[in-house]
Amino acid sequence: MKLDDLPRLSLGFLPTPIDDLPTLGAELGISLSVKRDDFTGFGGGGNKVRKLEFLMADAVEKGVQVVITTGGHQSNHARMTAAAARKFGMEPILVLRGNRPDAWQGNLLLDHLLGAKIDFLDPDAYFEQVNPLMQQRADEAEAEGKKAYVIPLGGASALGAMGYVNAIKELAEQYTAMGRKAPDYIVAPLGSGGTLAGITVGCSIWWPETKVMGISVTGTAVPFDQRISAMANDAAELLELDRRFDASDLLIQDDYVGPGYSIPSDAGNAAIKRAARSEGVLLDPVYTGKAMAGIIGSVENGTIAKGSDVLFVHCGGTPALFPFSGQLTTDLES
Ligand SMILES: Cc1ncc(COP(=O)(O)O)c(C=O)c1O
């Protein structure tokens, strides 16, 4: 099926703007721009709004009443899914990795305001229990006569990836209208992988010369290049494209995770302050700060050549700045 023929509900304020970062770019010796997907707007904004346009269209078409998904304590995906469920008159249920908090901060606060029912899973038990618990919640809803829809972690599926196939179409149209040639690199944070899978498929259609780079912010059992090429292949199949991808098509940087998923890193925190103080752009400690650290590190170690034209996809995440204020203000003490 063609991208434009897939059911899609409008959620985001699209197209999002493209901003140049001339000061930071000049310091690094590259031409640096940013796709402001932190401004997708709906439900506090971020990359998942694009995925949810396709996933929620599917849910609405199926007559769903309860939407269930999962993520970390500070999951932007869970927050945006809860908002989307509410917009379409559905009940959100979130299964979050982490114990019941003392302070409801950042995305957790927003989840509560959106009236999501939340199950907290101890981090050590999470991977074993998350899928059975989401299925249990779906079964309970069905037993009450309510149709349930489970969205996987991060909305990472072929259908969710369509959001970023569509984003590349949008970007290619914007660049053409501005008279700009396609960038040498497009760089995005990499969590569950749906964003990068969509970008990979989209670039193969509209920007075939552009290199796609993912900066991972988490560990993974199945290597990212395998996982994302498989998801990109499912997405290509959904679009009835004959192209296929393998692990060697993906450029993934694994050196910027730091101590672990959702644990701020020194390099990520430094990148947050550098972007804020050179350009007034706000990043977050879980995803986009680490991704910016990856761009800075990749230029410094020569992976991205000086003089390259680099487009960074700002995927949002600003609500997660606030719960990490302690780690981001250690420099105040010295
Ligand atoms: C702000 C932000 N950036 C990046 C990502 C990673 O996107 P993906 O899970 O599609 O790899 C997420 C995922 O939740 C996110 O919230």
The ligand as a Gaussian input file, in Angstrom:
#p B3LYP/6-31G(d) Opt

LIG

0 1
 C       12.645000      12.049000      23.160000
 C       12.839000      10.731000      22.500000
 N       13.849000      10.597000      21.634000
 C       14.086000       9.426000      21.015000
 C       13.316000       8.307000      21.260000
 C       13.673000       7.021000      20.598000
 O       12.796000       6.691000      19.562000
 P       12.617000       5.176000      19.192000
 O       12.036000       4.494000      20.374000
 O       11.709000       5.194000      18.026000
 O       13.971000       4.625000      18.861000
 C       12.245000       8.394000      22.156000
 C       11.431000       7.214000      22.471000
 O       10.596000       7.187000      23.316000
 C       11.996000       9.641000      22.783000
 O       10.983000       9.791000      23.663000

